[in-house]
């Protein structure tokens, strides 16, 4: 997988202003895979955590109720499962994503696999999806 092209400062500002998930959801987020790093394995938490990934991750990441995951613009993920209440994707993700409350795909997002959401799905113009989308049952 390759990363997204470099995002200019102006483009980053425009993307930030378009976001529907409040930035406060990621306040104090721990960067578990910084840019230039690679992590292969499984990670889970029973705590209410906010995590950020900017590097390469392969495996499973499951956060308990209240958890939030921010996939940065240069991140590349190959996941069996990526699960949290809130997930904001700017980079590339291959695999299954499960968002219990909100899933937002920025214009730079490239997602391949199965997307599942129970609350809100926001797909910005420019985001690319190759796979299936499962949402809540219609009432």
N, C-alpha and C positions, 0 to 999 in steps of 0.2 A: 504494500500500500504506500501511496505517497501522500505528503501533507498538502494542505491548501496553499495557494499562492500567498505571498506576503500581503497582509492587510495594512493599508495605509492608515495613518492617524485619523484622517477625515472619515474613511470608511468605518473605522472602529467607533467613532463618535455617532455616526448615523445608526449603526447596529445597536449601540447602547440605548439610543433614544427610541428605537422600535420595540424594544423588549416588552413582553407582557408579564413575565415573571419578575417580580420585584427583586432588585439587586440585593435587598436586605436578606433574602432567602439564603444568600451565599456569604453573608458577613462573617468574617472570621473563618472562612473555609480553609481547610488544611490541604495543601498541595501534596498529594501522595505520589504523584509521578510528574516531576518537573520536566520541562523541555530538555530534550537530549538524553533523558533516562528511559529505560525499558523495564517493565515489571511483568512477570509471567506467574500467574497463580490465582488463588482465590482469596477474597477479602469479604468479611461480613462484620456487621456491628449491630448490637442490640441497643445502642445509644442513639440519641438524636444528633447526628453528625452532618456537617456540610463538607463535602470533598471536592477538590478540583484536580483534573488530570490535564496536563499539557504535553506529556510525552507519549510513549507507546505502552499500551496495556493489553495483555492477552489473558483471558480467563473469566472469572466470575466475580461480580461486585454486587453485594446485596446489603442494602441499608434498611434498618428497622423503621417503624413508623416515625415520621418527622424528618427523615433523612433527605438530603438534597445533594445532587451530583451536577457539577459544571464541567462539561467537556470543552476544553479550550480550542481555539481556532487551528492550532497546529497538532492537536492530539490525533492519534490513530489507535483505534480500539478494535480488537477482534474478540468479541465476548460471547460466551455461552449464555450468560444472563447479566443484564445490567438493570438493577431494580432499586427504586427509591420512591418517596412521595413526589419529589420534584426533580425533573431532569431537564437541563438546558444544554443543547448540543450546538457547538460551533464548528467542530472538527468532523472527523470521519469515524463512523461506527459500523462494524459488521457484526451481526448477531441479533439476539433478542433483547429488546428494551421493554421494560414494564414500569410505567409511571402511575402511581396510585392517585395523585392529585393533578399534576400538570406536566405536560411534555411540550417543550418549545424547541423548534428547529430554526436556527438563525439562517440568514441567506447563504452562509458559507458551509452549512451542514451538508454532509454526504452520508446517507444512511442506507444500508443494505441489510435486509433481514425482516424480522417480524417486530412491528411496533404495537404495543398494547397500552392503552390508557383508560383510566376509569373516570377521570375528571375532565380536564381541558386539554385540547390539542391545538397548538398554534404553529402553523407552517408559514414561514416568511417567504416572500418571492425570492427565488434564487436557490432555495434549499432543494436538494434532490433526494428522492426516496425510490428505492428499488426493492420491492417486497410487499408484504401484506400489512394492513392496518386493522386492528381490532379495537373498537371503542365500546362504550357502555351500551347496554341494551336500551332500545327506544321504548319510551312509555306510551 
